[in-house]
Amino acid sequence: MNKQVHDIQDERLFYLEFLALFTGQVSRKDLVVRFGISEPAATKDLSRYAELSPNTLRYDLKRKCYVLSDFSHHFSHDIEQALHALAGARAIALDSEHGKKLPSWINCDIKRALSLPLVATITRCIHRKRTMSAMYWSHTSGNKERQLSPLALVNDGLRWHVRCFDHLDDKIKDFNLTRFESATEGSASTKSLKDDAEWNTLVQIKLVPHPKSEFPKTTAFDYEMQNGVKLVELKACLVGYFLRHWHVDFTDKATENPKAHQLFLANKSELIERGVDKWSLAN
C-alpha cells in the first residue's frame, strides 16, 4: 500500500475511532456517508481497525453496529478539535493542523487540561441519552457528586459547558466542562432538550454603541451595524454568556467604562419579559 492510500485510509480509521470514543458507536454506513466509499470498503476499514486496536470495538447484533467495548484507542485525539467537530463547527481530521492556510496564533488557555476519557464519557451520554454520575467542583458547594442527564454542548467563546438536567435540583442547568473531576455512564434517561424552555426560546438582542463612547461610529462600523443597531438572535439560555464574552454593558444606566465596553444592551427589559434567566442580566 503506497503512502497516499495509507494516509487516506488512516483518515477513515481516525474518523471511525472518533465516533466510537465520543458517541459510543460506529457503523459501515457512517464511513460510506462520510467518505463516499462502498460498504465492502467500509467493512475492510473496520477489519483493519480491529487489527490495530483489537479491544476497542465489538459488534452489537441488536443495534446492528459496532459499539465501544474498551476505552483503548490507536490515535491521539485533540479535545478542542473533537468538541468543535461534535458541535458541527469544525471538520474532524487526523492532522489537527489540517485546514490552516496562513500563519496564525490562538490565544493561550490557562484552564485545566481536559481528560479524553472524561470528555468522551460525557459526549457518549449525550449521544446515547444516558444519565451519568459525576463528581463536580463548584464555588458554592465544593466537590460534590451529582446525578445528571447531559443534553447538549455549549461553547461561550471562552470555555465549554454541558447543558444538563440535574436530578437532585430537578432542573436544567449549565456545568463548566473543566470542573468535572469524573463521570460514569448510567442508565437510560428520559430527559431531553424538549424539556428545556430556555434552550428552545429564541430571543433577539439589540446592541448599540455605548452611549458614552467618544466615537460611536467606529463601533457601528466595527460591528457592521445598520442605523446604529446590531441585532443578534440566540437561545435564551446563552444570553448571559454572550453579553460577558463580548463585554457588553448591560447596566441600567450605562455605567461601565465605554473603552472596555464598546457595546450597550438596548433591550434589557424586553429580554426579562421573554423569560431570560435573571443571572444572565445581573451586574
C-alpha positions as CSV (number, residue, x, y, z in Angstrom):
1,M,0.0,0.0,0.0
2,N,1.5,3.3,-1.1
3,K,1.7,6.2,1.4
4,Q,-1.1,8.3,-0.2
5,V,-3.5,5.3,0.0
6,H,-2.4,4.6,3.5
7,D,-2.9,8.2,4.6
8,I,-6.4,8.2,3.2
9,Q,-7.3,5.0,5.0
10,D,-5.9,6.4,8.2
11,E,-8.3,9.4,7.9
12,R,-11.2,6.9,7.7
13,L,-9.8,4.9,10.7
14,F,-9.3,8.0,12.7
15,Y,-12.9,9.1,12.0
16,L,-14.4,5.7,13.0
17,E,-12.4,5.7,16.2
18,F,-13.6,9.3,16.9
19,L,-17.2,8.2,16.5
20,A,-16.6,5.2,18.7
21,L,-15.0,7.2,21.5
22,F,-17.2,10.2,21.5
23,T,-20.6,8.7,20.5
24,G,-20.2,5.1,21.6
25,Q,-20.9,3.5,18.3
26,V,-19.9,3.4,14.6
27,S,-21.3,1.6,11.6
28,R,-20.3,0.9,8.0
29,K,-22.9,3.5,6.9
30,D,-21.0,6.2,8.8
31,L,-18.0,5.6,6.7
32,V,-20.0,5.2,3.5
33,V,-21.8,8.6,4.0
34,R,-18.7,10.5,5.3
35,F,-16.2,9.3,2.7
36,G,-18.3,8.1,-0.2
37,I,-16.8,4.6,-0.2
38,S,-18.6,1.3,-0.8
39,E,-19.9,-1.0,2.0
40,P,-17.2,-3.6,1.3
41,A,-14.5,-1.0,1.6
42,A,-16.0,0.2,4.9
43,T,-16.0,-3.4,6.1
44,K,-12.3,-3.7,5.2
45,D,-11.7,-0.4,7.2
46,L,-13.4,-1.8,10.3
47,S,-11.4,-5.1,10.0
48,R,-8.2,-3.1,9.6
49,Y,-9.0,-1.0,12.7
50,A,-9.7,-4.2,14.7
51,E,-6.2,-5.3,13.9
52,L,-4.7,-2.0,15.1
53,S,-6.9,-1.8,18.2
54,P,-8.5,-5.2,18.9
55,N,-10.2,-4.3,22.2
56,T,-11.9,-1.0,21.3
57,L,-15.0,-2.2,19.3
58,R,-17.4,-5.1,19.5
59,Y,-20.3,-5.8,17.2
60,D,-23.8,-5.4,18.7
61,L,-26.2,-7.7,16.9
62,K,-29.3,-6.0,18.4
63,R,-28.2,-2.5,17.3
64,K,-26.5,-3.7,14.1
65,C,-23.4,-1.5,14.6
66,Y,-20.1,-1.6,16.4
67,V,-20.1,-0.2,19.9
68,L,-17.3,0.9,22.3
69,S,-16.1,-2.1,24.2
70,D,-13.0,-0.8,25.9
71,F,-11.6,2.8,26.1
72,S,-8.4,1.9,24.3
73,H,-7.5,3.9,21.2
74,H,-5.0,3.8,18.4
75,F,-4.9,7.5,17.5
76,S,-4.3,10.6,19.6
77,H,-7.3,13.0,19.7
78,D,-7.3,16.8,20.2
79,I,-10.1,17.5,22.7
80,E,-10.9,21.0,21.3
81,Q,-11.0,19.8,17.8
82,A,-13.3,16.9,18.8
83,L,-15.6,19.2,20.7
84,H,-15.9,21.7,17.8
85,A,-16.5,18.8,15.4
86,L,-19.2,17.4,17.7
87,A,-20.8,20.9,17.7
88,G,-20.6,21.0,13.9
89,A,-18.2,23.9,13.8
90,R,-15.1,22.2,12.5
91,A,-14.2,19.2,10.4
92,I,-12.6,16.3,12.2
93,A,-9.2,15.2,10.8
94,L,-6.3,13.2,11.8
95,D,-3.9,16.1,11.4
96,S,-5.2,18.9,13.8
97,E,-3.3,21.4,11.6
98,H,-5.3,20.4,8.5
99,G,-7.0,23.4,7.0
100,K,-4.7,26.1,8.3
101,K,-3.7,28.3,5.3
102,L,-2.0,31.2,7.0
103,P,0.4,31.7,9.9
104,S,-1.8,32.2,12.9
105,W,-2.0,32.4,16.7
106,I,-4.7,31.3,19.0
107,N,-4.6,32.9,22.5
108,C,-3.2,30.7,25.2
109,D,-5.5,28.8,27.5
110,I,-4.9,28.7,31.3
111,K,-7.8,26.4,32.2
112,R,-7.3,22.9,33.4
113,A,-6.5,20.4,30.7
114,L,-9.4,18.2,29.7
115,S,-9.3,14.5,30.1
116,L,-10.0,12.4,27.0
117,P,-11.8,9.6,28.8
118,L,-13.9,12.0,30.9
119,V,-15.0,14.2,27.9
120,A,-15.7,11.1,25.8
121,T,-17.9,9.7,28.6
122,I,-19.9,12.9,28.7
123,T,-20.4,13.1,25.0
124,R,-21.4,9.5,24.7
125,C,-24.1,10.1,27.4
126,I,-25.4,13.0,25.3
127,H,-25.4,10.9,22.1
128,R,-26.9,7.8,23.7
129,K,-29.3,9.7,26.0
130,R,-27.9,8.3,29.2
131,T,-27.6,9.5,32.8
132,M,-24.3,9.9,34.4
133,S,-22.9,10.1,38.0
134,A,-20.3,12.8,38.2
135,M,-18.0,14.5,40.7
136,Y,-18.2,18.2,40.0
137,W,-16.5,21.2,41.6
138,S,-18.4,24.4,42.1
139,H,-17.9,27.7,44.0
140,T,-21.0,27.2,46.1
141,S,-20.6,23.5,47.3
142,G,-17.1,22.5,46.5
143,N,-16.6,18.9,45.1
144,K,-19.9,17.2,45.1
145,E,-21.4,14.0,43.5
146,R,-24.2,14.8,41.1
147,Q,-26.7,12.7,39.1
148,L,-27.1,14.4,35.7
149,S,-28.6,13.8,32.3
150,P,-26.3,15.7,29.8
151,L,-28.2,17.1,26.9
152,A,-26.0,19.4,24.9
153,L,-22.6,21.1,24.5
154,V,-22.3,24.9,24.7
155,N,-19.3,27.0,23.9
156,D,-19.4,30.6,25.2
157,G,-16.3,31.6,23.3
158,L,-14.1,31.1,26.3
159,R,-15.0,27.7,27.7
160,W,-17.1,24.6,27.1
161,H,-20.2,24.0,29.1
162,V,-22.5,21.0,29.3
163,R,-26.3,21.6,29.5
164,C,-27.6,19.0,31.9
165,F,-30.7,18.1,33.8
166,D,-29.7,18.0,37.5
167,H,-31.8,15.2,39.0
168,L,-31.1,16.4,42.6
169,D,-32.2,20.0,41.9
170,D,-34.9,18.9,39.4
171,K,-34.0,21.4,36.8
172,I,-31.8,22.1,33.8
173,K,-28.5,23.9,34.4
174,D,-25.1,24.6,32.7
175,F,-22.0,22.9,34.0
176,N,-18.5,24.0,33.2
177,L,-16.7,21.2,31.5
178,T,-13.3,21.8,33.2
179,R,-14.9,21.4,36.6
180,F,-15.9,17.7,36.1
181,E,-13.5,15.5,38.1
182,S,-15.0,12.2,37.0
183,A,-18.1,10.9,35.2
184,T,-19.6,7.4,34.9
185,E,-22.2,6.4,32.4
186,G,-25.5,5.4,33.9
187,S,-28.9,4.1,32.8
188,A,-31.2,5.4,30.0
189,S,-32.5,8.9,30.6
190,T,-36.0,10.2,29.8
191,K,-34.8,13.8,29.8
192,S,-34.4,15.7,26.5
193,L,-33.9,19.2,25.2
194,K,-37.6,19.3,24.5
195,D,-38.0,19.9,28.3
196,D,-35.6,22.9,28.2
197,A,-37.7,26.0,27.7
198,E,-34.7,28.4,27.6
199,W,-32.9,26.2,25.0
200,N,-36.0,26.3,22.8
201,T,-36.7,30.0,23.2
202,L,-35.0,32.3,20.7
203,V,-34.6,35.9,21.7
204,Q,-33.2,38.9,19.9
205,I,-30.5,41.1,21.5
206,K,-30.4,44.7,20.5
207,L,-26.9,46.2,20.6
208,V,-25.9,49.8,20.1
209,P,-22.7,51.8,20.6
210,H,-22.0,52.6,24.2
211,P,-23.9,55.9,25.0
212,K,-20.8,57.4,26.5
213,S,-18.5,56.4,23.6
214,E,-16.4,59.2,22.1
215,F,-16.5,57.7,18.7
216,P,-19.7,55.6,18.4
217,K,-19.5,55.4,14.6
218,T,-16.3,53.4,15.0
219,T,-18.2,50.8,17.0
220,A,-21.0,50.9,14.4
221,F,-18.5,50.2,11.6
222,D,-16.7,47.5,13.6
223,Y,-19.8,45.5,14.2
224,E,-21.5,46.3,10.8
225,M,-24.5,48.0,12.5
226,Q,-27.5,49.1,10.5
227,N,-28.7,52.5,11.5
228,G,-26.6,52.2,14.6
229,V,-28.1,48.9,15.7
230,K,-26.8,45.3,15.7
231,L,-29.5,42.6,16.2
232,V,-28.3,39.2,17.3
233,E,-30.6,36.1,17.7
234,L,-29.7,33.4,20.1
235,K,-31.1,30.9,22.6
236,A,-32.3,32.4,25.8
237,C,-30.0,30.3,27.9
238,L,-27.0,31.7,26.1
239,V,-27.7,35.4,26.7
240,G,-25.5,35.7,29.8
241,Y,-22.5,34.1,28.2
242,F,-22.9,36.2,25.1
243,L,-23.0,39.5,27.0
244,R,-20.0,38.8,29.0
245,H,-17.9,37.3,26.2
246,W,-18.5,40.4,24.0
247,H,-18.0,42.8,27.0
248,V,-21.5,44.3,26.6
249,D,-22.6,46.9,29.1
250,F,-26.0,45.7,30.3
251,T,-26.3,48.0,33.3
252,D,-29.5,50.1,33.5
253,K,-27.8,53.4,33.0
254,A,-24.7,52.5,31.0
255,T,-22.3,52.9,33.9
256,E,-19.5,50.7,32.6
257,N,-16.3,52.2,31.1
258,P,-17.0,52.7,27.3
259,K,-13.4,52.0,26.4
260,A,-13.7,48.5,27.9
261,H,-17.4,48.0,26.9
262,Q,-18.0,49.4,23.4
263,L,-21.4,47.8,23.1
264,F,-24.6,48.6,25.1
265,L,-27.6,46.4,25.5
266,A,-30.6,48.4,24.5
267,N,-33.5,46.0,25.1
268,K,-32.8,44.6,28.6
269,S,-36.4,44.9,29.8
270,E,-37.7,43.1,26.7
271,L,-35.3,40.2,27.4
272,I,-36.5,40.0,31.0
273,E,-40.1,39.8,29.7
274,R,-39.2,37.0,27.4
275,G,-38.0,34.9,30.3
276,V,-34.2,35.2,30.1
277,D,-32.8,33.9,33.4
278,K,-32.1,36.7,36.0
279,W,-28.5,35.7,36.5
280,S,-27.8,36.4,32.8
281,L,-28.6,40.1,33.3
282,A,-27.3,40.5,36.9
283,N,-24.5,43.0,37.2
